[in-house]
Amino acid sequence: MRGSSLKIGQILINMSAITPDQLDQALSMQKQNNLRLGEIIIKEKMCEEEKVCFALSKQFSIPFVDLDEIELKDELVNTISADLAEQAMVVPLELDEQTRTLTIAVADPLDYKNLNRIQTTTKMSLQTVIAAPSQISKAHRALYASKKAQDEAREFIASQAGQVKEEEIDAAKAAADDQPIIRFVNNMIEEAVRLKTSDIHIEPMEEVLLIRFRIDGKLQKYMETSAQLAPSVTSRIKFIGGMNIAEKRIPQDGRINYRVGTTEVDMRISILPVVFGEKVCARITTAIGLKMDKSAIGFLPENLAKFDKLLTQNRGIILVTGATGSGKSTTLYTGLKGVMREDINIITVENPVEMIIPGINQVDINAKAGLTFASALRSILRQDPDIIMIGEIRDKETAEIAASAAVTGHLVLSTLHTYNAASSIIRLVDMGVEPFMVSSTVIGVIAQRLVRRLCVNCKEPYIAGPRELELLGIDNDPTLELQLYRAPEGGCERCNRSGHKGRLAVHEILMVSPSIKRAIQNGKSTEDINEIAVNEGMISMRENLRMNVISGIISLETMMEAASEDML
């Protein structure tokens, strides 16, 4: 292996990735352990792992690759065993059948022991490229997770063959400790996290067990396996979710906190008895892949400025509205994290608490014990809060207490289930809150929904025709060639063949101005309030969608799906 005469430390200094002092510190630490210098530099966060990998690439004259830009090949999964690939931190990328050469991505090109093992077991020549360790781990999970799940399912079924059938309760209890099932459930959760799944559906049918993931708002089949697994999988999930594994007749709710790599994942579990067993729905409430800062939510610059202005107020009610699963709670949590300070007391009332945020006092509603939204709010007001977050305003009593808290000098954040910003105002009035109270306490409403982003790797350009221009509200001009994008049929590997990858939040933010206050007090309709807000500069949900279509972020089809009849 011929490369640069410079050592990795000097290469990193020449790249301005680390300083000479940091190199001395790393060399000193190396004397105390057996780690390689590059590992120490990454571990101590002296520079990014990509830079260390690039330096290794220069040192050994081995190409450096970005695995996020490479399509993994499922047919190579059998070339290197999952255990060996994980131990050696390698991923197979390409196989040349003619020369019997296997190209692999490695994290450590000097790990000759494991590289020799791979060469011996595969009986192939190796061509190595360097990739970041985190990307290798991610690619490893992507390539091997499905195979591991299927293998564990087969192992469990084989282990049950010929056994005497036990009583249902005893079988359920035994299943909680069954090793293949533990691995099966763990791999399923890890795969769901990797794919940024929002919900896992485990559905027992007459002859099969169907497992589906909701990804970017759409259900996709993850696996179809033997119905024999259903009782044991359900029992395992009940066990780790703190539920009664012997009870199969009634619905149950539970919660699981799970670690996937360095990611802490919180899951809400719902068990529902159905014809062929028990259906499990596990909602992953952690905002996977989302940085909890306001700029990551998807606000337009104008709307972000309005959101910031609302959060700086000392009193009043800020409402976030939208359908279930539209990201309302994430927006509220992000807003709270943005205003957290040592001199502010923030208390939340939720059912359930979806995301634990250190530094914030969070109350989990327990209706069976008498701890309701209303009773919790009354106690909270005696806890000297500055900011109160209510998970959802569901009834007149909760709405009136929230309004009273706002009047007495508290900033209150909460959610409602309405289709746009203006209808939230009328919803509070319909609940029984006096119009003068609504107009004097509500300072802003954020309506939000999530739409699917087009995959940036495979989205397909086309020129908008007369119908598309009409839907976008653009005059049909024969000289105009407006380029739009759509999801291609079949997609690509990076978007799981869907043509879409990730979701985008679109908003409309209604700021309660003096004219809107008068409209509320005078009993004006939703349409009247919405018209006033638009005339005063509110960017409507439809306009936000339209802007994203023209920018090539979403498709026109997605816009039409998201735009309800009330907005057309």
N, C-alpha and C positions, 0 to 999 in steps of 0.2 A: 504494500500500500504506500504509494508515493504521494507526498503532499508538501505543504509549506514547511520551511525550516523553523518558522516562528511557532511558539507555543500558544495555546489557546488564550492564556492570560494576556500576552502581549497583543494578540490579534484583537481582543476585546478593548484594550486600551487604545489601539490605533483606530478602532471604530468609534471611540468616545462613548462606549457602552458602560465602562467602569473607569474608576480613577486608579492611579497607582496605589493609593492608600487602601482602597477596597481590595485590590489584588493581594497586597501584603496581608491584610486581615484574613482573606480566604485561604492563603497559603499557610498561615499560622493555624487556622482551624483544621486544615487538611492533615496536619501532623498529629492531631488528636483523634482522628477517626479514619475509616477506610474509604470514605467517599471520594469520588473524582472531583476535580476542581470545578468543573462545570456544574455538577450537582449542587455543590456548596453555594456557588454564586446564585443559582436559581432558588435554592432553599432559603437563603438569606435575603432574597428579593433585591439583590444588587442590580439586576437588570432582567429584562423579559427573557423567557425561555427561547423565544424565536431567535433572539440575537445570539444566544449561546449556541443554538443549533447552526446558525449561519456561520459562526466562527469555527465550529467543528467542521463544517462543510469546506471552509477555506483551508483549514489545517490539514485535512486528509484528502482534499480534492475529490470529495464525494458530493453529488448533487443534493441540494436541499429542496424539499417539496412541501407544498401546502396541501395537506390531505383533505381540507375542506373543498378543494378544487378538483379532486380526483374521485371518479366513480369506482366504488368498491365492487368487486366481482364475486357474486355468491358462489360461483362454481369453484373458486379457489379455497373455500372453507375447509375442504378435506386435505389440502396439501400440508398444512401444519395444524396440529391439534390445538384446541382452545387453551389447554393448560400450558403447553410449551410456548405458544404465542404470547400468553399473558406473562409468563415467567421471564421470557427473553425480551419483552416489550417490542414485538415486531408485528407487522401486518403484511400479508401477501398482497401484492398489487398486480403482478403480470406474470404469465407463464408462456415461455417460448417452447412449444412442443418439439420443434425441430432440433434445437440445440440443448433441450432439457435444462433451460436456465430459468430460475425463479427470481423475480425482482421483489425485494422486500423493503419495507420502510423500517428503519431501526432508530432507536433513541440513542444507543451507545454503540458506535462502530468498533469499539475496542473490546466488546464482550465476546471474545473469541470462543470461550467455552460453550456458550449457548448457540453461537453461529455454527460451530462445528457439529453440535447436536442436530441442528436443523438440517445441515448438509448431509449428515449421516442418515437421518430418518427419511428425508425426502429423496435421497439419492439423486440430487440435482446440484448443478452449479448455482451459486448465489450471486446476484447483482444487488448491491445495497444502495439505498438512498437514505438520507437523514430527514427525520420529521420530528416535530415537537412532541415530547412525551404526552402532554394532555391530548393532543390530536390523535396519537396512536391509541391511547386508552379509549377515546371516543369511537374511533374507527373499529377497534377490537370489539366493543360492545355491539356496534351496528352489524358487524359481519357474523358474529358468533351467537348473539342472543337468541335468535329464532331457533337455530339448530339445537342449542342447549335446552331450550324449553321443550322442544319435541322429544329430545332424548330422555329428559326427565319424566315426561308424560309416559313414554314407553316403558321406562324403568319402573314407574309406579304400577302401571297396569300389569306388567310381568310379575311384580312382587305379590300382586293380589291373586294371581292365577292359582286355582286349586285350593284356596283357603276356604275354611268353613265360614259362612256368613254369620257375623255376630249381631247382637242387638244394636239397633240404630244408635243409641246413645253411647254405648261402649265404642262403637266404630268411630263415632265423631270425636270422642276424647282421644282415642289412639291416633287419629289422623293429625291431631295438633302437634304430635311429636314425630311425624313421618318425614324422614330426611328428604326424599325426592320431592315431596309436596312443598316442603319449606323452600327448596331451591327453585321449584317451579314458580311459586308465588313471588319470591324475591326477584327472579329474572323478569317476570311479567311487569312488576312495578318499575324495575330499572329501565326496561325497554319503553314503558309508558313515559317515564321522565325524559329519556333520551329524545323521544319523538315529540316532546312538549305537549303531551296529552292533557286535556282538562278533565275527562271522565273515563273511567274504566267500567265497561258493562260486561258482567259475567252472567250468561244466560243459559240455563239448563233446558235443553230440548228433549224430545222423546229418545233420540238415538245419539245425539252429539251434545257437546258442551261448546257453545259459541262465545268467544271473547272478542269484544269490539272496543276500539279506542275512539274517543271523540277528539279529532285533531282539526284545529282551525275551524271549529264549529260544525264539522261533518263527521258522522260515524264511519269508521273504516274497520274492516275485519282484520283482527290481529292473528287469530288462530281458531281453528275448528278441530276439536279433539274428542276423545272418547267420553261419553256421558258418565263413565265410571269415575272420572275425576271429580265430578261436580260436588258430591257431599264432602270430600276431603278438602278441596280448594275452599269451599264455603266455610268449613270448620276452622281451617287455618286462619282465614281472614277474620272470623269471629273471635278467635283466640287472641290474636294480636291487637284486635280492635276493642278488647275489653267487654265483649258481649257474651251472652249465655249460649254456649255451643250446643246445649241439649235442647234448647227451645227452638222448634221449627214451625210453630203454628201461628205466630204473630210477627208483625214487622219489628225490626230492631234498628237502632242507630248506634254508631260507635265512632271512634276516632283513632287514627294511626299516625304516629310520627316516625318517619323513616329517613335514613341517611343513604344517599346515593353519591358515592365519592365524597366531595366536600359540600354537597348540597343537602340541606335539611328540608324535607318535604312533609307537609302536613296534609292529611287526607281525611275527609269526612265519609263515613261508610253508612250506607242504607241497605238493609236486608229486607226483601219482600217475598213472602211465600207465593209461589206460582204453581201451575199444574204439575210440572215435572221436577219440583224441588224448590230451591230458593234463589231468586235473582239478586245479584249483588251489584250495586252501583257505588263506585268509589270516586268521589270528586277530589281532585288534587287542587287544594285551595291556595297553595303557594304559587306566586306569580313566577313560574320558571322562565329563566332567560330574560326577565325584565328587571332592569336596574330601577330601583325605587327612587327615581327623581322625576320631576315634572316634565323635563324635556323628552323623556322616554315614553310618555303616554301617547303621544301622537297629536298634541294640540298644534293647530296652526299658530304662527307667531302672534297674530291678533288675539286669538283665544287664550293663549298662554299668558299674555299681559293681563287679560281680564281675570283669569284664575288667580294670578298673583295678587291682583288688587283686592279680590274678595278675601283672600287668606290674611291680608294685613288688617282687616277690620277688627274692631274690639268687641262688637256685638252684632247680633243678627243671625238669621238662619240661611245656610247655604245648602241647597238641595241638589243631589245628583240623581238623575232619573234615567230609566232604561229597562229593558227586559232582563229576565234572569240570565246570568252568564254574560252580561254585556260589559263587565269590568268596573262596575260602580264601586265595589269595595276597594279594588286596587287604586282607583283614583282618590278615594277618601284617605286610604292609608298613606299614599304618596304625599297628599296635601298635608297630613298630620306630621309626617317625617320632615317635611320642608319647614314647618314652623316650630318644631321641637327646640326648646331652650331650657336651661336650668331654672330660669325664673318663671316658667309657665307650668301650670298643673293641667295636664290633659287626662281626661277620663272617658272611656268608651263603654257603651252598653250594647252587647251584640248577642245574636242567637243563630249560630254559635260564634265564638271568637274564631275568625278565619285565619288570622296571621298574627303571631306574637311579635310585638315590637318592644324591645327593651327601652325603658324610660317612660312608657305610657301605662297608666293603670287601666286594665281591661276587665270588664265584668261580663261573665258568661251567664246568660239568662237560664233559669231553671224553673219553668212554669209549674212542675210537679211540687216543688218545694215552696211555691208562692212567690218566687223571685221573677216578676214580670217586668216588662219595659217600664211601665208606669211606676211600680214600687221602687225599682232600682233608680229611676230618675229622681224621685223624691229624696232618696237618701244621698244621691250624688250631689244635689244642690246644697247639702249640708257639709260637703267635703271640700269646699272652697275651690271649685274648678275655675279655670280660665277658659278652657275649650272643652266642649262636650261633643262626642260623636255617638249618634244613635244609629244602630245598624239599619233599622227601617221604621218609618212612621206608618203604623198599621191601623190605628184607630183614633177616634176623637180625643180620648184621654191622653194618649201619648203626644198627639199633635198640640193639644192645649198646654201641656207641661213644657214642651219644647219652646212654644211661643212665649210662655211666661219666663223661661230661662233667658231667652233672647232679650226680652224687654228689660230684665233686671241686670243686663250688662255682661252676658256670656255669648261667646261665639259658638253656635250649634251647627254641626254638620250631620246630614242624614240622607237617606235614600227614599225614593218612591218608585212605584211601578206605573209609569205613564209613558206615552209614546213620544211626547215632545216636551219642550221646556214650558210653553204657555199652559198646557193642560195640567201641569203640576200645581199651578196657582189655583185653578178651579177645583182640583182634587181636594186640596185642603179646605176650601169653602164647603164642598160637598160633604166632607167629614163632619162638619158642624162648627168649624172655627169661624169666628166672626170675620167678615171681610176687612174691617178696620184693623183687626189684630194681624191678619195675613199681610196687609199692605204695610204695616209698621214694623214687621219683624223679618220678613223674607227679603234678603238683599240680592240674591242671585240664584239662578237655576241652571244647572249644567245637564243637558240631555246628551246621552252617549249611547253608541252601539258599536259593535265590533264587526268588521268586514274582512274578508280574506284578501291578503296581498297576492299579487301575481308573483310567481317565481322569477327572480331576476335572471336566473340562468337559462330559462327556456321560454319565457314569454314571447308571444308571436306578434310582430307588428302588422298593421293593415291600415289602409286609408279609409276614413269614415265616409259612409255613403249618406244620401239624403235623409234616410230614416234615423241614422245615428246622430246626425247633426241636429235633427228636430228634437230628439230626446235630450240632447245636451243644451237645447235652447239657443242654437247658433243658426243664423240665417244661412240658407243653402246658397252658396256662392260657387259657381262652376270652377272658378280659379283657385278656390281654397282646397288645399290638400292637408287635412288634419290627420296626423298619424296617431292612432290609438293602439292599444295592446290587448290581447286576449290569451287565455290559457290554451295551449296546444293540446290536441287529443293525445293522451298517453303520457304527457309531462316528461319528467326526467328522473334520474335516481335521486337527485338532491331534494326534490319535492315529493318523493314517494309516489311518483307517477300521477300526481293530481293536477299539476299545473299551477298550484298555489303553495305558498310557503309563508307561514306566519299570519298574524292578523294585525289590523290597524284600527285604532279607535277614531271614530269621527264624532264631532260634537256640534252642538249649538249652545251658546251661552247667553242667557237672558239676564241682563242687568236691570234690577228693579229701579227705574227712574221715577221722577215725580209724576210724569204723565201716565206711567203704568200703574203707579199707586192710585191715581185718580180713577183709572179704568177699573181696578179691582173694587174700589169703594162704590163705584157706580154700577157694579154688577155686570160689567161687559163680558162678552163670550170669549172662549179660547181663541177663536179666529180674530177677534178685535185686538186682543192682547198681543197675539203673534204678529199682526200687521204693524202695530205700534213699534214692537221690538225690532222688526226688520227695517222699518223706516229710520230707526235710531241707530242702525249699524250692526244689528245682530246677523251673523253669518248663519243661515239656516242649515239644517242637516243636509238637505238636498244640494245646497250650494257647495258644502264641504265635500260631499260625495263627487259632485261634478268636477271640482277642482282636482281631485285625486285621479279621476278617469283621464282628464286632459294631461295630467302629469305622468301618466303611464304606471301609476302605483296599483290601481285596481282596474278591473274590466268593466265595461258598460253593463254587462250581464249582472255583475255583483252589485253595481249601483241600483239597478232596477229591482233586484231582490231585496235590497236594504231599504229602498224608498217605499214606505207604506202608501196606501191609497190616499191617506189624509194629506200626504206631502206632494202628490202628483198634480 
